[in-house]
């Protein structure tokens, strides 16, 4: 059998898809790790079913994991697929539209039974009816070959089939010239206490790789060379992991205990899981009975002198709005993380959206301003959570950090910073001893920030709560002038945050035909689209707003320097409306409400449309 020719590529995109219990997330993560070790830049996104326990083989139960890896910087998980690994008919039907013509489709032919074809809605077997002719099909009896590979281990059929995903991974490793060693080492470490499972997974991985070498159906295999990056320690990191590490390191940098209170709501509940594992740090993670209780616990922790945080999704943020108003009025430091998902109500729990922006900016009764930040990439979640903690402590205010399901679950390579390189986070005045002229809990110092007294300190006793206050003393007051004065003081304090954040930076020409402006998870697709268009000699720039309230000081100046502004959002144009109202500029919205992130090509086409209009 002639050996397959090796074709060198700049990058490739592969997706593993199957039932929720087929282990697609696991093999996708292992493929990502192998690509990273080969020096590739990577960007990934898992796809979880919205149904918790859909029937096996049903369309509603399909899960997937997509990996884009390349020799150059990778901004997104990829628009279309170069290869699709489908473990059953439902996975094929749900994911085939994303496979580009001529792409490789690898299927577990053993799963294409009459019953599973019916569940997926196929009238005929697509492996036989010619419908897959536009693609390069490799139909592999994975279940049979896998069972043969592990037959000597005498496993029960259910135990044996649990390892079948590694056969698919081994075949993908052969296709893209990924080494087996790192994954074999991981298997030995993961299943060290279960020798039978360890051997079964290793044999299945090797069998899939061997099948690729000997089947002879695919004439080509592919190599994506690595590129040496900046020296340092790197790891694969998801947005959830970055948020968790950002909170822990912020508390360490401020020399404060971290108290995190959360309620299990997808996808934010995973932050609670991660923090619960970091017991070696000064972390108290508490599971509350609901979202109002979670933020109530966090506010109490902030009053007690800890770095306090909570995380939720859109429905939970709605429930927390009154307590957020309490934190604003009490002027307590608090970090609130909102991992947005498609709504309204329960919506599509595992699908992404950016539709909580207006709620974050204005979704509280009364005059209730607070800073709102947005992370742009999975690793940027680390930086923006730390920044939220810095601003919350420096300005004695709650701060909302917006991310979304896409950022929460997608992953990229991250250069791990040295602990010594992380800047200290200053803590407001604590006043260990009472002042001679009496303690004034709402007296304003620099930046209009009040002190943060330690509870229980003799002489620093004071009243706190959600009723309006008298300036300086904090006594409850119903004086109309006191209310107006305190409202204006709180607003001025938040407006002054603009002097404490960086200006908006632009990638590309300082003036030009089109500026593509974005916020949050659209940053990667915008950057990739703008780079494509600029390679054709067009005058296009990109900018990402990571500070949404208050906006950077130079935002108006930047917007005025371009003839046209394009603003892609995973909502109905919420930020565009805010910017039009604030600055009176004309903005073209590009909106998407499909529970999926932007494809690079969607933004690229809209840029070209504006350039030629």
C-alpha positions in Angstrom: 0.0 0.0 0.0 1.6 3.3 -1.1 2.2 5.8 1.8 -0.1 8.8 1.7 1.5 12.0 0.5 2.0 14.8 3.0 0.5 18.2 2.1 1.7 21.2 4.0 -1.0 23.7 5.1 -1.0 27.1 6.9 -3.9 26.0 9.1 -6.8 23.6 9.3 -10.1 23.2 11.1 -11.5 19.9 12.4 -14.6 19.1 14.4 -15.4 16.0 16.4 -19.1 15.4 16.8 -21.3 12.7 18.4 -23.7 12.0 21.2 -23.3 14.0 24.4 -21.8 10.8 26.0 -19.3 10.0 23.2 -16.5 12.0 24.7 -16.1 14.6 21.9 -15.0 17.3 24.4 -12.3 15.0 25.7 -10.8 14.1 22.3 -11.1 17.6 21.1 -9.1 18.9 24.1 -6.4 16.2 23.5 -6.2 17.1 19.8 -5.8 20.8 20.9 -3.0 19.9 23.4 -1.2 17.9 20.7 -1.4 20.8 18.2 -0.1 23.3 20.9 2.8 21.0 21.6 3.7 21.0 17.9 4.0 24.8 18.1 0.6 25.7 16.5 -1.5 28.5 17.6 -5.0 27.2 18.4 -8.5 28.4 19.0 -11.3 26.0 20.0 -15.0 26.0 20.7 -17.1 23.1 22.2 -20.7 22.8 21.3 -23.0 21.4 24.0 -26.6 20.3 23.4 -29.3 22.4 25.1 -31.2 19.3 26.1 -29.7 17.7 29.3 -30.6 14.1 28.5 -31.7 13.8 24.9 -32.2 10.3 23.6 -29.0 8.6 22.2 -28.8 9.2 18.5 -31.2 12.1 18.5 -30.5 15.5 16.8 -31.1 17.3 20.1 -28.3 15.3 21.8 -25.5 16.1 19.4 -22.3 17.5 21.0 -19.2 18.7 19.3 -15.7 20.2 19.7 -14.1 22.3 17.0 -10.4 23.1 16.7 -8.7 25.6 14.5 -4.9 25.3 14.5 -2.3 27.1 12.4 1.3 28.1 11.9 0.3 31.8 12.4 -1.9 33.5 14.9 -5.4 32.1 15.0 -8.2 34.5 15.9 -11.3 32.2 15.8 -12.2 28.5 15.8 -12.7 28.7 12.0 -15.7 29.4 9.7 -15.9 26.2 7.7 -14.5 22.7 8.4 -11.7 21.0 6.6 -12.5 17.7 8.3 -15.5 16.4 10.2 -15.5 13.3 12.4 -19.1 12.1 12.9 -19.8 9.3 15.3 -23.4 8.7 14.3 -26.0 9.8 11.7 -27.3 12.7 13.9 -23.8 14.1 14.2 -23.4 14.0 10.5 -26.7 15.6 9.7 -26.2 18.5 12.2 -22.6 19.3 11.2 -22.3 18.5 7.5 -23.5 22.0 6.4 -20.3 23.4 8.0 -18.0 21.2 6.0 -16.5 22.9 2.9 -16.8 21.2 -0.5 -14.0 18.7 -0.9 -13.5 18.5 2.8 -12.9 15.2 4.6 -15.8 13.5 6.4 -14.9 10.5 8.6 -17.9 8.5 10.0 -18.4 5.5 12.2 -20.2 3.4 9.7 -21.2 0.9 12.4 -23.6 3.5 13.8 -25.5 3.9 10.6 -28.2 1.4 11.5 -31.8 1.7 10.4 -32.8 2.8 13.9 -30.2 5.6 14.2 -30.9 6.7 10.6 -34.5 7.1 11.5 -33.7 9.1 14.7 -31.6 11.5 12.6 -34.4 12.0 10.0 -32.6 10.2 7.1 -35.0 8.4 4.6 -31.9 6.7 3.0 -28.4 5.9 4.2 -26.2 8.9 3.2 -23.2 6.6 3.0 -24.8 4.8 0.0 -27.1 7.3 -1.7 -24.4 9.6 -3.3 -25.3 12.6 -1.2 -21.8 12.8 0.2 -20.2 12.9 -3.3 -19.0 16.5 -2.8 -16.8 15.4 0.1 -14.0 12.9 0.6 -15.7 10.2 2.6 -13.9 7.7 4.9 -16.5 5.3 6.3 -14.8 3.4 9.1 -16.3 0.6 11.2 -14.9 2.2 14.3 -17.0 0.3 16.8 -15.9 -3.1 15.3 -12.2 -2.1 15.0 -12.1 -0.7 18.4 -13.6 -3.8 20.0 -11.1 -6.0 18.2 -8.3 -3.8 19.5 -9.4 -4.2 23.1 -10.8 -7.7 22.9 -8.0 -9.3 25.0 -8.8 -7.0 28.0 -12.2 -8.8 28.6 -14.1 -5.5 29.2 -17.8 -5.4 29.3 -19.3 -4.0 26.1 -20.3 -0.7 27.8 -16.8 -0.2 29.3 -15.3 -1.0 25.9 -17.4 1.4 24.0 -16.5 4.2 26.4 -13.0 4.2 24.9 -14.2 4.3 21.2 -13.6 8.1 21.0 -9.9 7.5 21.2 -10.0 5.4 18.0 -11.4 8.5 16.2 -8.7 10.7 17.9 -5.9 8.3 16.7 -7.2 8.5 13.1 -7.3 12.3 13.3 -3.7 12.3 14.7 -2.6 10.3 11.6 -4.5 12.6 9.2 -2.8 15.8 10.6 0.6 14.3 11.6 0.1 14.8 15.3 2.3 12.7 17.7 0.7 10.1 20.0 3.2 10.4 22.9 1.7 13.3 24.7 -1.8 11.8 24.7 -0.4 8.4 25.8 1.3 10.1 28.7 -2.0 11.8 29.6 -3.8 8.4 29.4 -1.3 6.9 31.8 -1.7 9.8 34.2 -5.5 10.0 34.0 -6.2 6.3 34.3 -3.2 5.3 36.5 -5.5 3.8 39.1 -7.5 1.8 36.5 -5.0 -0.3 34.4 -7.7 -1.9 32.3 -9.1 1.5 31.2 -5.6 2.9 30.7 -4.7 0.0 28.4 -8.0 0.1 26.5 -7.8 3.8 25.7 -4.1 3.5 24.6 -4.9 0.5 22.4 -7.8 2.3 20.8 -5.7 5.4 20.1 -3.0 3.3 18.5 -5.6 1.3 16.5 -7.1 4.4 15.0 -3.6 5.7 14.0 -2.7 2.4 12.5 -5.9 2.3 10.5 -5.0 5.6 9.0 -1.6 4.3 7.9 -3.0 1.1 6.3 -6.5 1.9 4.9 -5.3 3.5 1.7 -8.6 5.4 1.0 -7.2 8.9 1.7 -4.4 9.7 -0.7 -3.2 12.7 1.3 -2.4 13.5 4.9 -1.6 17.0 6.2 1.1 18.8 8.1 0.6 22.2 9.7 4.0 23.4 10.8 4.5 25.2 14.1 6.0 28.6 14.6 8.3 29.4 17.5 6.6 32.0 19.7 7.7 34.2 22.6 9.6 32.0 25.0 7.8 31.3 28.2 5.4 28.8 29.8 2.2 28.2 27.9 -1.0 26.4 28.6 -4.4 25.9 27.0 -7.0 28.1 28.8 -10.7 28.5 28.6 -12.6 31.6 29.5 -14.0 29.8 32.6 -10.5 28.9 33.8 -9.2 32.4 33.0 -12.0 34.0 35.1 -11.3 31.7 38.0 -7.5 32.4 37.9 -8.1 36.1 37.5 -10.2 36.3 40.6 -7.7 34.3 42.7 -4.7 36.3 41.5 -6.5 39.6 42.0 -7.2 38.6 45.7 -3.6 37.6 46.1 -2.4 40.9 44.5 -4.7 42.9 46.9 -3.7 40.7 49.9 -7.3 40.0 50.6 -9.3 36.8 51.0 -11.6 35.9 48.0 -15.2 35.2 48.7 -17.1 33.8 45.7 -20.8 33.1 46.0 -22.7 31.6 43.1 -25.8 29.7 42.1 -25.6 26.8 39.6 -26.7 28.4 36.4 -25.2 27.5 33.0 -22.5 28.4 32.1 -21.4 30.4 35.2 -21.7 27.4 37.6 -18.4 26.1 36.2 -16.6 29.0 37.9 -17.9 27.8 41.2 -16.5 24.3 40.4 -13.0 25.6 39.5 -12.7 27.9 42.5 -13.8 25.0 44.8 -10.7 23.2 43.7 -8.3 26.0 44.6 -8.3 25.3 48.3 -4.6 26.1 48.6 -5.4 29.8 48.2 -7.4 32.0 50.5 -10.6 31.3 48.7 -14.1 30.7 50.1 -16.5 29.4 47.5 -20.1 29.2 48.5 -23.1 27.7 46.6 -26.2 29.7 47.3 -29.8 28.7 46.9 -30.5 31.2 44.2 -29.0 34.2 42.5 -30.3 36.9 44.9 -28.8 35.0 47.8 -25.5 34.7 46.0 -25.1 38.4 45.5 -26.4 39.0 49.0 -23.6 36.8 50.4 -21.1 38.6 48.2 -22.2 42.1 49.4 -21.9 40.9 53.0 -18.4 39.7 52.2 -17.5 43.0 50.7 -18.8 44.8 53.8 -16.6 42.4 55.8 -13.5 43.4 53.9 -13.0 40.6 51.4 -12.6 40.7 47.7 -16.2 39.6 46.9 -17.5 38.2 43.6 -20.4 36.4 42.0 -21.1 35.0 38.6 -24.4 34.4 36.7 -26.0 34.5 33.4 -28.7 36.8 32.0 -31.7 35.4 34.0 -29.7 35.6 37.2 -28.5 39.1 36.5 -32.1 40.2 36.3 -32.8 38.7 39.8 -29.7 40.4 41.2 -30.6 43.9 40.0 -32.0 45.2 43.3 -29.1 43.9 45.3 -26.7 45.6 42.8 -28.5 48.8 43.5 -27.8 48.2 47.2 -24.0 47.7 46.5 -24.0 50.9 44.4 -25.7 52.9 47.2 -23.6 51.4 49.9 -20.5 51.9 47.7 -19.0 48.5 48.3 -16.4 46.8 46.0 -17.9 43.8 44.2 -17.1 41.9 41.0 -20.2 40.6 39.1 -19.5 38.3 36.1 -22.3 37.8 33.5 -21.7 34.9 31.1 -24.3 35.8 28.5 -26.4 33.2 26.7 -29.3 33.3 24.3 -32.5 34.4 25.8 -35.0 35.7 26.8 -35.9 33.5 29.8 -34.1 30.2 29.6 -33.6 30.7 25.9 -30.9 28.4 24.6 -28.8 27.7 27.8 -25.6 26.6 26.1 -25.7 28.9 23.1 -24.0 32.3 22.9 -25.3 35.8 22.7 -24.4 39.4 23.7 -27.9 40.6 24.5 -27.4 41.5 28.2 -25.5 44.8 27.4 -28.4 47.1 28.0 -29.3 45.3 31.2 -25.7 45.6 32.4 -25.7 49.3 31.6 -29.2 50.4 32.7 -30.9 47.4 34.3 -31.4 48.8 37.8 -34.0 51.1 39.1 -33.1 54.6 40.1 -29.9 56.5 39.1 -27.5 53.6 39.5 -24.3 53.8 37.4 -21.5 51.4 37.7 -18.5 50.4 35.5 -19.1 47.7 32.9 -16.2 45.8 31.2 -16.1 43.2 28.5 -13.5 40.5 27.8 -12.5 40.0 24.2 -10.9 36.5 24.2 -10.7 33.5 26.5 -7.4 34.5 27.9 -8.5 38.2 28.1 -11.0 37.1 30.7 -8.1 36.8 33.1 -6.9 40.4 32.5 -10.4 41.9 32.6 -11.5 40.1 35.8 -8.3 41.4 37.4 -9.1 44.9 36.0 -12.6 44.7 37.4 -11.2 43.9 40.9 -8.8 46.8 40.6 -11.5 49.3 39.7 -13.9 47.9 42.3 -11.4 48.4 45.1 -9.9 51.6 43.8 -13.3 53.3 43.3 -15.4 51.4 45.9 -18.1 50.3 43.5 -19.5 47.1 42.0 -18.2 46.3 38.5 -19.9 44.1 35.9 -17.7 42.0 33.6 -19.5 40.8 30.5 -18.4 37.6 28.7 -20.6 35.0 26.9 -20.9 31.2 26.4 -18.6 31.3 23.5 -15.7 32.9 25.5 -16.6 30.8 28.6 -16.1 27.4 26.8 -13.7 28.2 23.9 -9.9 28.0 24.5 -6.6 29.4 23.2 -3.0 29.2 24.0 -2.0 31.5 26.9 1.4 32.6 28.1 1.3 32.1 31.8 2.5 35.3 33.6 5.0 35.1 36.4 3.4 35.8 39.8 6.1 38.5 40.4 5.1 40.3 37.2 1.4 40.8 38.2 1.0 44.3 39.6 -0.2 44.9 43.1 -3.8 46.0 43.6 -4.2 48.9 46.0 -6.9 48.7 48.7 -8.8 51.8 49.9 -8.2 53.4 53.2 -9.1 50.9 56.0 -8.5 53.3 59.0 -7.4 50.9 61.8 -7.8 53.7 64.4 -10.8 56.1 64.6 -10.1 59.8 63.6 -10.0 62.3 66.4 -12.9 64.3 65.0 -15.2 61.3 64.6 -15.6 58.8 61.8 -17.4 59.9 58.6 -18.1 56.7 56.5 -19.1 58.7 53.4 -16.6 61.5 53.5 -15.0 61.7 50.1 -11.3 61.5 49.5 -9.3 61.3 46.3 -11.5 60.3 43.3 -14.6 60.9 45.4 -14.0 57.5 47.0 -15.2 56.8 50.6 -13.1 54.8 53.1 -13.5 51.0 53.6 -13.6 50.5 57.3 -12.9 47.2 58.9 -16.1 45.9 60.7 -15.7 45.7 64.4 -13.1 48.4 64.7 -14.0 50.5 67.8 -14.9 54.0 66.8 -15.6 53.1 63.1 -19.1 51.9 63.6 -21.5 53.2 60.9 -24.8 52.6 59.3 -25.1 51.0 55.9 -28.0 49.9 53.7 -30.3 50.7 50.8 -31.9 53.8 52.2 -30.6 57.2 51.0 -27.9 58.8 53.1 -26.8 62.1 54.4 -23.5 63.2 52.8 -20.4 62.3 54.9 -22.2 60.8 57.9 -24.2 58.2 56.0 -27.2 58.7 58.3 -30.5 57.8 56.7 -32.0 60.9 55.2 -35.2 61.7 53.3 -34.0 65.3 52.6 -34.6 65.9 48.8 -31.4 67.9 48.6 -29.4 65.1 50.3 -30.7 62.6 47.7 -29.9 64.8 44.8 -26.4 65.5 46.2 -25.6 61.8 46.8 -27.0 60.8 43.3 -24.7 63.3 41.7 -21.7 62.3 43.8 -22.1 58.7 42.9 -22.4 59.5 39.2 -19.3 61.8 39.3 -17.4 59.1 41.0 -18.2 56.5 38.2 -17.6 59.1 35.5 -14.1 59.7 36.9 -13.3 56.0 36.3 -12.7 57.1 32.6 -9.5 58.9 33.8 -8.3 55.6 35.3 -8.7 53.4 32.2 -6.7 53.2 28.9 -7.7 55.0 25.8 -9.3 53.1 22.9 -6.6 51.8 20.5 -7.0 51.1 16.8 -5.4 48.4 14.8 -4.8 49.8 11.3 -4.8 53.3 9.7 -5.5 56.2 12.1 -8.0 57.5 9.5 -9.7 55.6 6.7 -12.8 54.3 4.9 -14.1 51.9 7.4 -13.6 51.2 11.1 -14.9 47.9 12.3 -15.7 48.3 16.0 -16.6 45.5 18.3 -16.9 44.4 21.9 -16.6 41.1 23.7 -16.2 37.9 21.8 -16.6 39.4 18.3 -13.0 40.7 18.6 -11.4 37.6 17.0 -13.7 37.4 14.0 -13.4 41.2 13.4 -9.6 41.0 13.6 -9.4 38.1 11.1 -11.9 39.8 8.7 -10.1 43.1 8.7 -6.7 41.4 8.1 -8.2 39.6 5.1 -9.6 42.9 3.6 -6.4 44.8 4.3 -4.4 42.2 2.4 -6.3 43.3 -0.6 -5.1 46.9 -0.1 -8.2 48.4 1.4 -8.2 51.1 4.1 -9.9 49.3 7.0 -9.2 49.5 10.8 -10.4 47.5 13.8 -11.0 48.4 17.4 -12.4 46.6 20.4 -14.2 48.3 23.3 -13.2 46.5 26.5 -14.6 49.3 28.7 -18.3 50.0 28.0 -19.1 52.2 31.0 -17.6 54.7 31.2 -16.3 54.7 27.7 -12.7 55.5 27.0 -11.9 59.2 26.9 -11.0 59.3 23.2 -14.0 57.2 21.9 -15.6 60.2 20.2 -12.4 61.3 18.6 -11.7 57.8 17.2 -15.2 57.4 15.8 -15.0 60.7 13.9 -11.8 59.7 12.0 -13.5 57.2 9.7 -16.0 57.6 6.9 -18.0 54.6 7.9 -18.3 52.5 11.1 -19.4 48.9 11.2 -20.4 47.4 14.5 -21.0 43.6 14.6 -23.0 42.4 17.6 -24.6 39.1 18.7 -27.8 41.0 19.6 -30.1 43.4 17.8 -27.7 46.3 17.8 -27.6 47.4 21.5 -24.2 49.1 21.6 -24.8 50.7 18.2 -27.9 52.4 19.7 -25.9 53.5 22.8 -23.1 55.1 20.6 -25.6 56.8 18.3 -27.4 58.4 21.3 -24.1 59.4 23.0 -22.1 60.7 20.1 -24.6 61.4 17.3 -22.5 59.3 14.8 -23.8 57.1 12.0 -23.1 53.4 12.7 -23.9 50.4 10.5 -25.1 47.5 12.6 -24.4 43.9 11.7 -26.6 41.8 14.0 -26.7 38.0 14.5 -29.1 36.2 16.8 -28.5 32.5 16.0 -26.8 31.3 19.2 -23.6 31.0 17.3 -20.6 33.4 17.0 -19.8 35.4 13.9 -18.0 33.7 11.0 -15.1 35.7 9.7 -16.6 35.6 6.2 -19.9 37.2 7.4 -18.0 40.3 8.7 -15.7 40.3 5.6 -18.6 40.4 3.2 -20.2 43.3 5.1 -16.9 45.3 5.1 -16.7 44.9 1.3 -20.3 45.9 1.0 -19.6 49.2 2.8 -16.4 49.8 0.8 -18.2 49.5 -2.5 -21.5 51.3 -1.5 
